[in-house]
């Protein structure tokens, strides 16, 4: 019974929250569609990003194309209008095969940190 109640509560909560989310359709506004990669021959899907406290800096990570190993990390300091070159990632990220996700956490000392979680085939 507890599992069913919890599931129903999550459905109710997500339905309530989604009603307040503002939706913007940019599909017809090509000037607002910024691609952080020069090579448009690959599909760079499933990006994960986080905006920093200054409300202008964005950290972006995404897989290096479908079925290609590697994680790409970039930064924008102008709200996503332009992007840095690729930022070096740890060696362990270079052969990841799954969608990276970026999260902001607060550690035990109260400092905020960014973490990126990537998947590896042998996991």
Residue pairs with C-beta under 8 A, 6 or more apart in sequence:
26 32
26 33
34 80
34 81
34 82
34 83
36 44
36 60
36 74
36 76
36 83
37 44
37 72
42 64
42 65
42 66
42 68
43 65
43 66
44 62
44 63
44 64
44 65
44 72
45 62
45 63
45 66
46 62
46 63
46 99
47 60
47 61
47 62
48 60
48 61
48 62
48 99
48 100
48 101
48 102
48 116
49 58
49 59
49 60
49 61
49 102
50 58
50 59
50 102
50 103
50 104
50 114
51 57
51 58
52 58
52 59
55 79
56 76
56 77
56 78
56 79
57 75
57 76
57 77
58 75
58 76
58 79
58 80
59 73
59 74
59 75
59 102
59 114
60 73
60 74
60 75
60 76
60 83
60 102
61 71
61 72
61 73
61 74
61 100
61 101
61 102
61 116
62 71
62 72
62 99
62 100
63 70
63 71
63 72
63 96
63 97
63 98
63 99
63 100
64 70
64 71
64 72
67 97
69 94
69 95
69 96
69 97
70 93
70 94
70 95
70 96
71 89
71 93
71 94
71 96
71 100
71 116
71 118
72 86
72 89
73 86
73 87
73 88
73 89
73 93
73 116
74 83
74 84
74 85
74 86
74 87
75 83
75 84
75 87
76 82
76 83
76 84
92 118
92 120
93 100
93 116
93 118
95 120
96 118
96 119
96 120
97 119
97 120
97 121
98 118
98 119
98 120
99 119
100 116
100 117
100 118
101 116
101 117
102 114
102 115
102 116
103 114
103 115
103 116
103 117
104 112
104 113
104 114
105 112
105 113
105 114
105 115
106 112
106 113
107 113
